[in-house]
């Protein structure tokens, strides 16, 4: 009885997740791109680009979403003008730690 209940719950969860995925894929590209940009801005990400390309096209970057009924994809890539912080900038962001005395 418990095994049947667990399998039924797992089945329902899978069906729900597939429906969510299909709903996101059916979303217009402009709307999904805006949601992804909002999420990236909330995390403080800078120096990136999001590009909408046809599904069949190869694009450099990471696939972060599909839209317009799985006919388009949104690709994330770092901008070439975005630079990694230098060693001095990395050290400036970290507070100085005092060495602990030997015991």
Steps between C-alpha positions, in 0.01 A plus 500: 500500500778744592698410186196576282454835671867594454498399134182704445662806662812460284287463189309819582826687566643394162183603317502837678865567413444409135208741483709779653778436247253509210348822630842665512585377150174645369577839657580785259876554471489867604317413822732211591810704416375779730444251784850358457650851493311590819641193672854578387471863614366385838814286541723792401625344177660749260676476166278246327277474197184303434436415138186349346583267210310235304520152653688359199775764512822439686583775747798553727398510863278317744140411418287657775150466358275408212201700384241551228394136513856362496579677171742749657766477770659756730876481532704660782855613435749717681571831327851535362540834678425341839828442675576274791615686811873537535691354794504844668125537463444151640718575803337839552160334526617263775558629850846442642516202730724513802709190545405294799771461764667161516393284792 
